[in-house]
Amino acid sequence: MHVIGTAGHVDHGKSTLVHALTGIDPDRLKEEKARGMTIDLGFAWIDLPGDAAQSVGVVDVPGHIDFIKNMLAGVGGIDAAILVIAADEGVMPQTREHLAILDLLAVPTAVVALTKIDLIDDPDWLELVELDVADLLAHTHLAGAPIVPVSAVSGAGLDELKRMLSRTLADLPPRRNRGRPRLPVDRIFSLSGFGTVVTGTLLDGEFSVGEAVEILPSRRSARIRSLQTHRRQVEIGQPGSRLAINLTGVATDEIRRGDVVARPNQLTPTMLVDVRFRLLADASKPLKHNQTVDFFTGAAEIPAIVRLLGAETLAPGDEGWLQLRLSRPAVVVAGDRFILRQPSPSATLGGGVIVSPTPQRRWRRFDPAVLARLTTLANGQPDEILLHTLERQRLSTAKALLAATELDAATSAAALAELRSQQALIEVAAGEDTLLLSLNAWRALADGLTAHIAAFHTQFPLRQGLPRSEARSRAQALLPGVNLTVRQFNALLDVLEQHDLLRADDVSVRLPGFAPTPTPAQQQRIHRLLAAFASTPYTPPIQQDALQMLGGDTELLDYLIASGILMRLSGDVLLRTEDFATMVDGVVAHLSAHGSVTLAEVRDLFQTSRKYAQAVLEEMDARRITRREGDSRVLR
């Protein structure tokens, strides 16, 4: 799922455009209605056209310079931006500032909506504005973004804008699911009869109804009562979706914008963060050590002190290492983007990426070892490197995984411990080795194997389950490039059973709750067959006759044998299991009394034929109950 956000100068028509596109007025406050100006974040959604039709969340942000902080709380988790520029005014100050913020946050893609074209009569003017916008974008990572002229009043261009948004989003990769869900809270309110509700964009994992969560950084415990996406109830919230969470166990006054909803014990609040920072080229002055700034990440705004590492100052346009000392705890992970702003006079300074979310301590400013470590982390977080390597390998031992990453032993061991604490991988005990799977590989294996077993049950409803050998072949296909040994497969089955995804025995694999069930017509044929067996228990119908009584249904006969109702002996002999047990008891009793027994004596003992007596004795020999000595049997 995806979320798009607006950006642009005040009065350029962002909210009006959102209303025209979605049918939802994002301005929800009385003051906004009275002033005709967006003050805080507004929310809507839109069903986009195309082959990959999708419902997309929309975050509408204020454009006025006084509300940049509110704008920053809304754009942190978006996948794409609609940069709104009024055709009659062109590029304005907050156009530039909002674009700089989108660039610093590395928002993946954007579409420019050139609004209010109904106010323009001169096509040359419109062309000049488009050229100006293209030139503005050229110096950012959004260079080449499509420009779509639109009018929210007449509706001109709206369909094209929707098509362009759909095409742009279709090119984006799906949001990653690391099994570590977190929702930066951008809105808190209470509903009568429901209690506390928080909203935000869900990152890094899924939330489920009934799940226990904690509110960070306060670590207040809560539980998810219900979930909504675009006002629709859902059981599971998907990564990248706009999500409303109804929480129990916590009051609205115990949560603030910028808090994070997460699973217990998966994330750690921090007062220090190590970052790579770029000061905007048009910044009015260099960044200094010990400078006071406002730190924005996710939906949070936190005052902070800059500690410059490796430099005395940072000149406009330059990049450098910072350690930020926060005034209160933040909840971040490596790779999160952030913005720094000057508190007074208010101005955006720059931004970058969080390299180390929980530094061990305050670093010495010019320590070469610290700078080298930060450079290594910036080139790829060790836990990310491990996870990417594991996703390529799909299945690995810890030793093989750490060797493949070429990280030093201490760093790789710490990264593996971090992945374990994040529950970002699955561990499977297989003899002396512990196998590791990424969550993506695990889901592919679990979903693919259970789907295959379900299809097998549908095709063969009377069989006990998918043969283990076939299940292993299917698992091998679901883990391409992996040479899956029998021991490894057995270990994977054990974990799948522990997760209640399937059941396995020595012969087959089945879904939980599955049991072979004959149809009423088949059950009638079974009843007739078993009645015939009961009438002559020691000379029942042979296999050919039994099949004829079952209407030639070999699956039904196999079901009776697999379920233990009938036994197949040598020479096409079939017996009810209970009748075979009676014959064994009789033979054993005779042997206990007389020491030996012949085939003829067994025949006479049960008034059966030589064929049945021989089949029973051979089965008793095979089970090591008896042993043949000449023409007689004795007990083993």
C-alpha positions as CSV (number, residue, x, y, z in Angstrom):
1,M,0.0,0.0,0.0
2,H,1.1,3.6,-0.6
3,V,0.7,7.1,0.8
4,I,1.1,10.3,-1.1
5,G,1.4,13.8,0.4
6,T,0.9,17.3,-0.8
7,A,3.5,20.0,-0.7
8,G,3.6,23.6,-1.9
9,H,3.2,27.3,-1.1
10,V,0.2,28.6,0.9
11,D,-2.9,29.3,-1.2
12,H,-1.7,27.3,-4.2
13,G,-4.7,25.0,-3.9
14,K,-3.4,21.9,-2.2
15,S,-6.6,21.2,-0.1
16,T,-8.9,22.2,-2.9
17,L,-7.0,19.8,-5.2
18,V,-7.3,16.9,-2.7
19,H,-11.0,17.6,-2.3
20,A,-11.4,17.5,-6.1
21,L,-9.4,14.3,-6.5
22,T,-10.9,12.4,-3.5
23,G,-14.3,13.9,-2.7
24,I,-13.0,14.4,0.9
25,D,-12.4,17.8,2.4
26,P,-9.1,17.4,4.3
27,D,-9.6,20.6,6.3
28,R,-11.3,19.3,9.4
29,L,-10.7,22.2,11.9
30,K,-13.2,25.0,12.5
31,E,-10.3,27.5,12.3
32,E,-9.3,26.1,8.9
33,K,-12.8,26.6,7.6
34,A,-13.0,30.1,9.0
35,R,-9.6,31.2,7.7
36,G,-9.8,29.3,4.4
37,M,-6.3,28.1,5.1
38,T,-4.9,24.7,6.1
39,I,-3.3,24.8,9.6
40,D,-2.7,21.1,10.5
41,L,-2.5,17.8,8.7
42,G,-5.5,16.6,6.7
43,F,-6.2,13.1,5.5
44,A,-8.1,11.5,2.6
45,W,-7.7,8.6,0.2
46,I,-8.2,8.0,-3.5
47,D,-8.8,5.0,-5.7
48,L,-6.4,5.3,-8.6
49,P,-7.0,3.8,-12.0
50,G,-4.8,1.5,-14.0
51,D,-3.9,-2.2,-14.2
52,A,-2.6,-2.1,-10.6
53,A,-5.6,-0.2,-9.3
54,Q,-5.1,0.7,-5.7
55,S,-6.5,2.7,-2.8
56,V,-3.9,5.3,-1.8
57,G,-3.8,7.3,1.4
58,V,-3.4,11.1,1.0
59,V,-1.8,13.4,3.6
60,D,-2.6,17.1,3.0
61,V,-0.1,19.5,4.6
62,P,-0.2,23.2,5.4
63,G,1.7,25.5,3.1
64,H,2.1,28.6,5.3
65,I,5.5,29.3,6.7
66,D,4.1,29.4,10.3
67,F,3.0,25.7,10.0
68,I,6.1,24.1,8.5
69,K,6.4,22.0,11.7
70,N,3.0,20.5,11.0
71,M,4.0,19.9,7.4
72,L,7.0,18.0,8.6
73,A,4.9,15.7,10.8
74,G,3.0,14.5,7.7
75,V,5.6,13.9,5.0
76,G,7.9,11.6,6.9
77,G,6.3,8.4,5.7
78,I,5.0,9.2,2.2
79,D,5.9,7.3,-0.9
80,A,5.3,10.1,-3.3
81,A,4.5,13.8,-3.3
82,I,2.1,16.0,-5.2
83,L,4.1,19.2,-5.5
84,V,1.3,21.8,-6.0
85,I,2.3,25.1,-7.8
86,A,-0.3,27.6,-8.8
87,A,0.0,28.5,-12.5
88,D,-0.9,32.1,-11.9
89,E,1.9,32.6,-9.3
90,G,4.5,30.1,-10.2
91,V,7.4,29.1,-7.8
92,M,7.2,30.8,-4.4
93,P,9.2,30.7,-1.2
94,Q,7.4,27.7,0.4
95,T,7.5,25.9,-2.9
96,R,11.3,26.0,-2.6
97,E,11.3,25.1,1.1
98,H,8.9,22.2,0.7
99,L,10.8,20.9,-2.3
100,A,14.1,21.1,-0.3
101,I,12.4,19.1,2.5
102,L,11.1,16.4,0.0
103,D,14.7,16.2,-1.4
104,L,16.3,15.9,2.1
105,L,13.8,13.2,3.1
106,A,14.5,11.4,-0.2
107,V,10.8,11.0,-0.9
108,P,11.0,8.5,-3.7
109,T,9.0,10.2,-6.4
110,A,6.7,13.1,-7.2
111,V,4.2,14.5,-9.6
112,V,3.9,18.3,-10.1
113,A,0.3,19.6,-10.2
114,L,0.2,22.9,-11.9
115,T,-3.1,24.2,-10.4
116,K,-5.5,27.1,-11.2
117,I,-4.9,26.9,-15.0
118,D,-8.5,28.2,-15.3
119,L,-7.1,31.6,-14.3
120,I,-4.5,31.6,-17.2
121,D,-5.5,32.7,-20.6
122,D,-2.0,33.0,-22.1
123,P,-0.5,29.6,-23.1
124,D,2.9,31.1,-23.3
125,W,2.7,32.0,-19.6
126,L,1.8,28.5,-18.7
127,E,4.8,27.2,-20.8
128,L,7.1,29.6,-19.0
129,V,5.9,28.4,-15.6
130,E,6.4,24.8,-16.6
131,L,10.0,25.6,-17.7
132,D,10.6,27.4,-14.4
133,V,9.3,24.4,-12.4
134,A,11.5,21.9,-14.5
135,D,14.5,24.0,-13.8
136,L,13.7,24.1,-10.0
137,L,13.4,20.3,-9.9
138,A,16.6,19.8,-11.9
139,H,18.9,20.2,-8.9
140,T,17.0,17.6,-6.8
141,H,16.5,13.9,-6.9
142,L,13.0,14.6,-8.2
143,A,14.4,16.0,-11.5
144,G,12.2,15.0,-14.4
145,A,9.1,14.6,-12.4
146,P,6.0,14.9,-14.6
147,I,4.1,18.2,-14.7
148,V,0.4,18.0,-15.1
149,P,-1.7,21.2,-15.5
150,V,-5.0,21.0,-13.7
151,S,-8.0,22.9,-12.5
152,A,-9.8,21.8,-9.4
153,V,-12.7,24.1,-10.4
154,S,-13.3,22.9,-13.9
155,G,-11.9,19.4,-13.4
156,A,-9.5,19.8,-16.3
157,G,-6.4,17.5,-16.0
158,L,-7.7,15.7,-12.9
159,D,-8.0,12.3,-14.8
160,E,-4.5,12.7,-16.2
161,L,-3.2,13.6,-12.8
162,K,-4.7,10.4,-11.4
163,R,-3.2,8.3,-14.2
164,M,0.2,9.8,-13.7
165,L,0.0,9.2,-9.9
166,S,-1.0,5.6,-10.6
167,R,1.9,5.1,-13.1
168,T,4.4,6.7,-10.7
169,L,3.4,4.6,-7.8
170,A,3.3,1.4,-9.9
171,D,7.0,1.8,-10.4
172,L,7.8,1.8,-6.7
173,P,8.8,-1.4,-4.9
174,P,6.4,-2.6,-2.2
175,R,7.0,-1.4,1.4
176,R,9.4,-3.7,3.2
177,N,8.0,-6.0,5.9
178,R,10.7,-6.6,8.5
179,G,8.4,-8.0,11.1
180,R,9.0,-4.9,13.3
181,P,5.9,-2.7,12.9
182,R,6.0,0.9,14.1
183,L,3.5,3.7,13.6
184,P,4.7,7.3,14.2
185,V,1.6,9.0,15.6
186,D,0.5,12.1,13.8
187,R,-3.0,12.4,15.2
188,I,-4.7,11.5,18.5
189,F,-8.4,11.7,19.3
190,S,-11.1,10.0,21.3
191,L,-14.4,8.5,20.0
192,S,-17.4,7.9,22.2
193,G,-17.8,4.2,22.9
194,F,-14.3,3.4,21.5
195,G,-11.8,5.5,23.4
196,T,-8.3,6.4,22.2
197,V,-7.6,6.4,18.5
198,V,-4.2,7.2,16.9
199,T,-3.3,7.5,13.3
200,G,-0.2,7.4,11.2
201,T,1.6,5.6,8.4
202,L,2.6,2.1,9.3
203,L,6.2,1.2,8.7
204,D,8.3,-2.0,8.7
205,G,5.7,-4.6,9.5
206,E,2.0,-5.6,10.2
207,F,-0.2,-4.9,13.2
208,S,-3.1,-7.3,14.0
209,V,-6.3,-6.7,16.0
210,G,-5.8,-8.0,19.6
211,E,-2.1,-7.5,19.5
212,A,-0.2,-6.1,22.6
213,V,1.7,-2.9,21.8
214,E,3.6,-0.2,23.7
215,I,3.6,3.5,23.2
216,L,7.2,4.8,23.0
217,P,9.1,6.5,24.4
218,S,6.9,6.4,27.5
219,R,6.6,2.5,27.3
220,R,3.0,2.6,28.2
221,S,1.3,-0.7,27.5
222,A,-1.8,-0.9,25.3
223,R,-3.7,-3.4,23.1
224,I,-5.1,-3.0,19.6
225,R,-8.9,-3.1,19.9
226,S,-9.6,-2.4,16.2
227,L,-7.9,-1.2,13.0
228,Q,-9.1,1.0,10.1
229,T,-7.6,1.8,6.8
230,H,-9.5,4.5,4.8
231,R,-12.4,4.0,7.2
232,R,-12.7,0.3,6.5
233,Q,-12.2,-2.2,9.3
234,V,-9.3,-4.5,8.8
235,E,-7.9,-7.4,10.8
236,I,-4.3,-6.7,9.7
237,G,-2.7,-3.4,9.0
238,Q,-0.3,-3.6,6.0
239,P,3.1,-1.8,5.8
240,G,2.9,1.5,4.1
241,S,-0.8,2.0,4.8
242,R,-2.5,4.9,6.6
243,L,-3.8,3.3,9.7
244,A,-6.1,4.3,12.5
245,I,-5.6,2.2,15.7
246,N,-8.2,2.0,18.4
247,L,-6.2,1.4,21.6
248,T,-7.3,0.1,25.0
249,G,-5.3,0.7,28.2
250,V,-4.0,4.2,27.4
251,A,-5.7,7.6,27.4
252,T,-5.4,10.4,24.8
253,D,-3.5,12.6,27.3
254,E,-0.9,9.9,27.7
255,I,0.1,10.1,24.0
256,R,1.6,13.0,22.0
257,R,2.2,13.6,18.3
258,G,5.5,12.0,17.4
259,D,5.2,9.0,19.8
260,V,5.6,5.6,18.2
261,V,3.3,2.6,18.5
262,A,5.4,-0.6,18.4
263,R,5.5,-4.2,19.6
264,P,6.8,-4.5,23.1
265,N,10.6,-4.7,23.5
266,Q,11.4,-4.2,19.8
267,L,12.5,-0.6,19.7
268,T,14.6,1.4,22.2
269,P,14.2,5.1,22.8
270,T,17.4,7.1,22.6
271,M,18.8,10.5,23.7
272,L,21.7,10.4,21.2
273,V,21.7,9.7,17.4
274,D,24.6,9.6,15.0
275,V,23.7,11.1,11.6
276,R,25.0,12.0,8.2
277,F,23.8,15.6,7.5
278,R,23.7,17.9,4.5
279,L,23.4,21.7,5.1
280,L,21.3,23.4,2.4
281,A,23.3,25.3,-0.1
282,D,21.2,28.4,0.5
283,A,21.6,28.3,4.3
284,S,22.3,31.7,5.6
285,K,25.4,30.7,7.6
286,P,27.5,27.6,8.5
287,L,26.4,25.0,11.0
288,K,28.3,25.3,14.3
289,H,29.2,22.9,17.1
290,N,26.8,23.1,20.0
291,Q,24.2,24.9,17.9
292,T,20.6,24.5,19.1
293,V,18.3,23.0,16.5
294,D,14.9,21.4,16.1
295,F,15.1,17.7,15.1
296,F,12.2,16.3,13.0
297,T,11.8,12.6,12.1
298,G,8.7,10.6,11.6
299,A,6.0,12.7,13.2
300,A,8.3,13.9,16.1
301,E,9.7,17.3,16.8
302,I,12.5,17.4,19.4
303,P,14.9,20.2,20.4
304,A,18.5,19.1,20.1
305,I,22.1,20.2,20.4
306,V,24.4,19.6,17.4
307,R,27.8,17.9,18.1
308,L,29.9,18.3,15.0
309,L,32.2,15.3,14.4
310,G,35.4,15.7,12.4
311,A,34.9,19.4,11.6
312,E,34.8,22.7,13.4
313,T,31.9,24.0,11.2
314,L,29.9,22.9,8.3
315,A,29.6,25.2,5.3
316,P,26.4,25.7,3.3
317,G,26.1,22.9,0.7
318,D,28.5,20.6,2.6
319,E,27.9,17.2,4.3
320,G,29.3,15.9,7.5
321,W,28.9,13.7,10.6
322,L,26.8,14.9,13.5
323,Q,25.9,13.5,16.9
324,L,22.6,15.0,18.1
325,R,22.0,15.3,21.8
326,L,18.2,15.3,22.2
327,S,16.2,17.0,24.9
328,R,13.9,14.0,25.2
329,P,14.0,10.5,23.8
330,A,13.4,9.7,20.2
331,V,12.3,6.4,18.6
332,V,14.2,5.9,15.4
333,V,15.9,3.1,13.4
334,A,19.0,3.2,11.1
335,G,18.1,4.6,7.7
336,D,15.3,6.9,8.9
337,R,15.5,10.4,7.3
338,F,15.4,13.6,9.3
339,I,15.2,17.4,9.0
340,L,17.0,20.0,11.2
341,R,15.5,23.4,11.5
342,Q,16.7,26.6,13.1
343,P,14.3,27.5,15.9
344,S,14.5,31.3,15.6
345,P,14.2,32.8,13.2
346,S,12.5,29.7,11.9
347,A,14.2,28.1,8.8
348,T,15.1,24.7,7.4
349,L,18.8,24.1,7.8
350,G,19.1,20.7,6.1
351,G,18.7,17.0,6.7
352,G,20.0,13.5,6.1
353,V,19.9,10.0,7.3
354,I,20.2,8.3,10.7
355,V,23.3,6.1,10.7
356,S,23.3,4.9,14.3
357,P,20.1,5.2,16.3
358,T,21.6,4.2,19.7
359,P,25.2,5.3,20.0
360,Q,27.0,3.8,23.0
361,R,28.1,7.2,24.3
362,R,29.1,10.7,23.3
363,W,32.0,10.4,20.9
364,R,35.2,12.4,20.9
365,R,34.7,14.8,18.1
366,F,37.9,14.1,16.1
367,D,38.4,10.4,16.9
368,P,39.5,8.7,13.6
369,A,38.0,5.3,14.8
370,V,34.6,6.9,15.3
371,L,34.7,8.6,11.9
372,A,35.7,5.3,10.2
373,R,32.9,3.4,12.0
374,L,30.3,6.0,10.9
375,T,31.6,5.8,7.3
376,T,31.2,2.0,7.4
377,L,27.7,2.3,8.8
378,A,26.7,4.9,6.2
379,N,27.7,2.5,3.4
380,G,25.3,-0.1,4.9
381,Q,24.0,-0.8,8.4
382,P,25.5,-4.2,9.5
383,D,22.0,-5.5,10.4
384,E,20.8,-4.4,7.0
385,I,23.8,-6.0,5.3
386,L,23.1,-9.3,7.1
387,L,19.5,-9.2,6.3
388,H,20.1,-8.4,2.6
389,T,22.6,-11.3,2.5
390,L,20.2,-13.6,4.1
391,E,17.4,-12.6,1.7
392,R,19.7,-13.5,-1.2
393,Q,20.7,-16.8,0.4
394,R,17.2,-17.5,1.7
395,L,18.4,-20.2,4.0
396,S,21.8,-20.2,5.8
397,T,23.6,-21.1,8.9
398,A,24.8,-18.3,11.2
399,K,28.5,-19.2,10.4
400,A,27.9,-19.1,6.6
401,L,25.9,-15.9,6.8
402,L,28.5,-14.0,8.8
403,A,31.3,-15.3,6.5
404,A,29.4,-14.1,3.4
405,T,29.0,-10.5,4.7
406,E,32.7,-10.0,5.2
407,L,32.1,-7.9,8.3
408,D,34.4,-8.2,11.2
409,A,33.4,-10.8,13.8
410,A,32.4,-8.3,16.5
411,T,30.3,-6.2,14.2
412,S,28.6,-9.1,12.5
413,A,27.8,-10.8,15.8
414,A,26.3,-7.6,17.2
415,A,24.2,-7.2,14.0
416,L,22.9,-10.7,14.2
417,A,22.0,-10.1,17.8
418,E,20.1,-6.9,16.7
419,L,18.2,-8.9,14.0
420,R,17.2,-11.4,16.7
421,S,16.0,-8.7,19.0
422,Q,14.0,-7.2,16.2
423,Q,12.5,-10.7,15.4
424,A,13.5,-10.0,11.8
425,L,14.5,-13.6,11.0
426,I,13.4,-17.1,11.8
427,E,15.7,-19.6,13.5
428,V,15.4,-23.3,13.0
429,A,17.3,-25.9,15.0
430,A,18.6,-28.6,12.7
431,G,21.0,-30.9,14.6
432,E,24.2,-29.1,15.4
433,D,23.4,-26.2,13.1
434,T,20.9,-23.4,13.5
435,L,19.3,-22.4,10.2
436,L,18.3,-18.8,9.6
437,L,15.6,-17.6,7.2
438,S,14.6,-14.0,6.5
439,L,10.9,-13.3,7.1
440,N,10.3,-13.0,3.4
441,A,11.8,-16.4,2.8
442,W,9.8,-17.8,5.7
443,R,6.5,-16.4,4.4
444,A,7.2,-17.6,0.9
445,L,7.9,-21.1,2.3
446,A,4.9,-21.2,4.7
447,D,2.4,-19.6,2.3
448,G,3.6,-21.6,-0.7
449,L,3.7,-25.0,1.1
450,T,0.4,-24.6,2.9
451,A,-1.3,-23.5,-0.4
452,H,0.2,-26.6,-2.1
453,I,-1.1,-28.9,0.7
454,A,-4.5,-27.2,0.5
455,A,-4.7,-27.9,-3.2
456,F,-3.7,-31.5,-2.6
457,H,-6.5,-31.9,0.0
458,T,-8.9,-30.5,-2.6
459,Q,-7.7,-32.9,-5.3
460,F,-7.4,-35.9,-3.1
461,P,-9.9,-35.5,-0.2
462,L,-9.5,-39.1,1.0
463,R,-5.7,-39.2,1.3
464,Q,-4.1,-38.6,4.7
465,G,-2.0,-35.8,3.3
466,L,0.8,-34.7,0.9
467,P,3.6,-37.3,0.9
468,R,6.6,-36.0,2.8
469,S,8.9,-36.5,-0.3
470,E,6.6,-34.4,-2.4
471,A,6.4,-31.8,0.4
472,R,10.2,-31.6,0.5
473,S,10.3,-31.1,-3.3
474,R,7.8,-28.3,-3.0
475,A,9.8,-26.7,-0.2
476,Q,12.9,-26.9,-2.3
477,A,11.1,-25.1,-5.2
478,L,10.1,-22.4,-2.8
479,L,13.7,-21.8,-1.7
480,P,15.5,-21.6,-5.1
481,G,19.2,-22.0,-4.9
482,V,19.0,-23.9,-1.6
483,N,20.1,-27.5,-1.4
484,L,17.5,-28.6,1.2
485,T,18.7,-31.7,3.0
486,V,16.2,-34.2,4.6
487,R,17.4,-33.1,8.1
488,Q,16.9,-29.4,7.2
489,F,13.5,-30.1,5.8
490,N,12.4,-32.1,8.9
491,A,13.6,-29.2,11.0
492,L,11.5,-26.7,9.0
493,L,8.5,-29.0,9.3
494,D,8.9,-29.0,13.1
495,V,8.9,-25.2,13.2
496,L,5.9,-25.0,10.8
497,E,4.1,-27.3,13.2
498,Q,5.1,-25.2,16.2
499,H,3.5,-22.2,14.3
500,D,0.3,-24.3,13.9
501,L,0.6,-24.1,10.1
502,L,0.6,-27.8,9.4
503,R,0.7,-31.3,10.8
504,A,3.2,-34.0,9.8
505,D,3.7,-37.6,10.5
506,D,6.3,-40.1,9.2
507,V,4.5,-40.5,5.9
508,S,2.6,-37.3,5.0
509,V,2.0,-33.6,5.7
510,R,-1.5,-32.1,6.1
511,L,-3.2,-28.9,7.2
512,P,-4.3,-28.6,10.9
513,G,-7.9,-29.8,11.3
514,F,-7.9,-31.7,8.0
515,A,-9.3,-35.3,8.1
516,P,-10.2,-37.4,5.1
517,T,-14.0,-37.5,4.9
518,P,-15.9,-39.8,2.5
519,T,-19.0,-38.5,0.8
520,P,-22.4,-39.9,1.8
521,A,-22.4,-42.1,-1.3
522,Q,-18.9,-43.4,-0.5
523,Q,-19.9,-44.0,3.1
524,Q,-22.8,-46.2,1.9
525,R,-20.4,-48.3,-0.2
526,I,-18.0,-48.6,2.8
527,H,-20.9,-49.7,5.0
528,R,-21.8,-52.5,2.5
529,L,-18.2,-53.6,2.2
530,L,-17.6,-53.8,5.9
531,A,-20.8,-55.7,6.4
532,A,-19.5,-58.3,4.0
533,F,-16.2,-58.4,5.9
534,A,-18.1,-58.8,9.2
535,S,-20.2,-61.7,7.9
536,T,-17.1,-63.8,7.0
537,P,-14.3,-62.2,9.1
538,Y,-11.6,-64.8,8.3
539,T,-12.5,-65.3,4.6
540,P,-13.6,-61.8,3.5
541,P,-13.6,-60.5,-0.1
542,I,-10.2,-60.3,-1.7
543,Q,-9.0,-57.0,-3.1
544,Q,-10.5,-57.4,-6.5
545,D,-14.0,-58.2,-5.1
546,A,-13.7,-55.4,-2.5
547,L,-12.9,-52.9,-5.2
548,Q,-15.9,-54.0,-7.2
549,M,-18.1,-53.5,-4.1
550,L,-16.6,-50.0,-3.8
551,G,-17.5,-49.1,-7.3
552,G,-13.9,-49.4,-8.5
553,D,-12.9,-46.5,-6.3
554,T,-9.2,-47.2,-5.6
555,E,-8.9,-43.9,-3.6
556,L,-11.7,-45.2,-1.3
557,L,-9.9,-48.5,-0.7
558,D,-6.6,-46.8,-0.1
559,Y,-8.5,-44.5,2.4
560,L,-9.8,-47.6,4.3
561,I,-6.3,-49.0,4.5
562,A,-4.6,-45.7,5.4
563,S,-7.1,-45.0,8.1
564,G,-6.5,-48.5,9.7
565,I,-9.9,-49.9,9.0
566,L,-8.6,-52.6,6.6
567,M,-5.2,-54.2,6.2
568,R,-3.6,-55.3,3.0
569,L,-1.7,-58.6,3.3
570,S,0.1,-60.7,0.7
571,G,-1.7,-62.4,-2.1
572,D,-4.4,-59.7,-2.5
573,V,-5.7,-60.6,1.0
574,L,-7.6,-57.9,2.9
575,L,-8.7,-58.2,6.5
576,R,-10.3,-55.8,8.9
577,T,-7.6,-54.7,11.4
578,E,-9.7,-56.0,14.3
579,D,-10.0,-59.5,12.7
580,F,-6.3,-59.6,12.0
581,A,-5.7,-58.8,15.7
582,T,-8.1,-61.6,16.8
583,M,-6.2,-64.1,14.6
584,V,-2.8,-63.0,16.0
585,D,-4.1,-63.4,19.5
586,G,-5.4,-66.9,18.6
587,V,-2.1,-68.0,17.0
588,V,-0.1,-66.6,20.0
589,A,-2.3,-68.5,22.4
590,H,-1.9,-71.7,20.5
591,L,1.9,-71.3,20.4
592,S,2.0,-70.6,24.1
593,A,0.1,-73.8,24.8
594,H,1.7,-76.1,22.2
595,G,5.1,-74.5,21.2
596,S,4.5,-74.5,17.5
597,V,1.8,-74.3,14.9
598,T,1.4,-75.3,11.2
599,L,-0.3,-73.5,8.4
600,A,-3.0,-76.2,8.3
601,E,-3.6,-75.8,12.1
602,V,-4.1,-72.1,11.6
603,R,-6.5,-72.7,8.7
604,D,-8.5,-75.1,10.9
605,L,-8.3,-72.9,14.0
606,F,-10.2,-70.1,12.2
607,Q,-12.2,-72.1,9.6
608,T,-10.5,-70.2,6.8
609,S,-8.6,-71.1,3.7
610,R,-4.9,-71.8,3.2
611,K,-4.5,-68.5,1.3
612,Y,-5.7,-66.4,4.3
613,A,-3.8,-68.5,6.9
614,Q,-0.6,-68.1,4.9
615,A,-1.0,-64.4,4.5
616,V,-1.6,-64.0,8.3
617,L,1.5,-66.1,9.2
618,E,3.7,-64.2,6.8
619,E,2.6,-60.9,8.3
620,M,3.3,-62.2,11.8
621,D,6.8,-63.3,10.6
622,A,7.3,-59.8,9.1
623,R,6.3,-58.2,12.4
624,R,8.8,-60.6,14.2
625,I,6.0,-62.2,16.3
626,T,6.8,-65.6,14.9
627,R,9.6,-67.4,13.2
628,R,9.4,-70.2,10.6
629,E,11.1,-73.5,11.4
630,G,10.5,-76.0,8.6
631,D,6.8,-76.3,8.1
632,S,6.0,-74.8,11.5
633,R,6.0,-71.4,13.3
634,V,7.3,-70.8,16.7
635,L,7.3,-67.6,18.9
636,R,10.3,-65.4,18.6
